[in-house]
Amino acid sequence: MKDMSKKIFEKENQAEVSNNPRHQNKSLTQLVSLTLINGNRKNEFKSIDLKNNYTSISSRPLVFCKPEPKLKTVTTSSPQKQSPIKPKQVDTQSNELCKLINNYSEPILDYYLELNNQTPKNFLSNHTVSSNLRAKMVDWMVEVLTSYKCKDQTFFLAVKLMDSYLQKTSQKHIPQDLHLIGVTTMFMACKFEEIYPVKLQIVHEKIAHKKLTKDEIKDKETNILTALDFNFIGITVLDVITIVLSILNMNQQLYQITLYLAKLALYDYEFVNNHTYVQIACSALIVSSKIVEQIDQSLSSEVVIPLIVSTLKMDNSDAMDSANKLLNLAKGFDKQYPNLENLKKFSKFQLSDMLTTQP
């Protein structure tokens, strides 16, 4: 009887369990690297022409969110006994994401548009801080927050907090104060956005290099919160970009270049002072669509640009005027800010490869 049980046990254990299925998820539309553009094509922009023959569309475009097909699992065939545990089918998140976008994108965007009037304006007028010094601080924020692997949203929030504080504070600041303000707003943005924010000890030792004490940073944080009336509610440029790309289902094609242009726009005090966050986002989206069109022929700016403008409920002429100003800023950025290299250093491509200026 023992021998019979032993044989049955050995026979049961001869079955092989199939290997875990391997999934291949290759996107049909890869992110575009501008360094791949060679000199064979004329990649020059003198201006972006607004064509009057755009097809008229409704004030709210359709949601171009197409669910991806479910991935098929591949299992190895074997004459042996299969494992009773079936591999779990891995569904893409596209279906759930599309449902969320369809249900909530319109009220979210409408809420963003309501908050658009809170964009900081004339925030350097009461201080002796120059626009070039502010640009250096923005460039340093790019370096610090990228080095500590913070989210893109953390950068945009830090810049917004700095500008909003300078606008609302009754205290007049001198250039030497900007270091403390910039360090503190980065620290605050990290605590607001990051799961694991940068610790105060690290800010004191590594970021401020012990030139600022912990008490100074905490006191300035209290001062900023008081000036803002503890109100963090608002939008950033990235908030607007993200919701528009989600609605149009063009995140893969346009996100990286649009992100680069949006960061670049925040360097320039004059551009930021004359445009709202929605206008800046719209400009970055329009310019990026014109750039990507030269690389990805499946994208037509004549179709995409009217959708962007109508989604953000902007006037065509105003949108194109802002986009042309951003384009000129991008083309002349190296000349205007010759020593600010962190945006190019920490980006995946060089925008100057595309934006060549004719004499």
C-alpha angles and dihedrals in degrees: 000000000000091000091051092050090048092053092049090050092050092047092051091053094052090079114105122220113231118245121260110270117255118226125207115200109178116169116228090217114051125195111270120241112203092206087074091069110104130198094261094090128057103246099174128132120197093165142329110256118217107220118212094207095073111137110256113245137182122273089255117045123215118266106258096203114136117186114235117238116260114265116247118232117230118210129183115250116237133170088218124094113285122234112264088227108085118211112256115251109242111218122196119244092235095097094052092042092051091052091052092048093048093049103039112017096089098052091042092053092045088053090050090052090052090054093047092095089066092073107129114255134188090359095156097048095092095044138066091230109121125225090241091055090050089051089054090052091050089050091050090050089056090054097045099044094043092048090053090047095241122166121270088242090060090061094049092047092049091053091046092050091049094049094043092051092050089051098049104034118101091208117096111229130208126209092266090062095060094078092060092043093050094046092048096048090050089051091049094047091051091053091048099046111021127082089212105028123198108270122242090241090058091046090052097045107029106025102033091030089224092295088117123049124226090246091053091053093047092046091050089049089055090046092052093047091050092050090050091045087237088290112145093160112120143083137274129209089255092055090059094044092050096051094046093050090048092052092048093040091229101121095121095048102045111018102091097045093042090050091052093050093046091053090046091052092056091061093068115075094195093053093046092045093054098044137054122231090257091053091048091050092048091050093050091049093050095048093046091051090053090050096046091047089069091055105032109045091189088073118077117195089200087066100034100046096057089049091052093047095046093045090056091042093234132149113257097229093047092048094050092045091054091046092053091051091051090048091053090048091053092048093050098036097106092051095044095045105024097163099045104095105149097093091056092038095056098038127094095232143021113250090195088072086072106029103066117165122224116218 
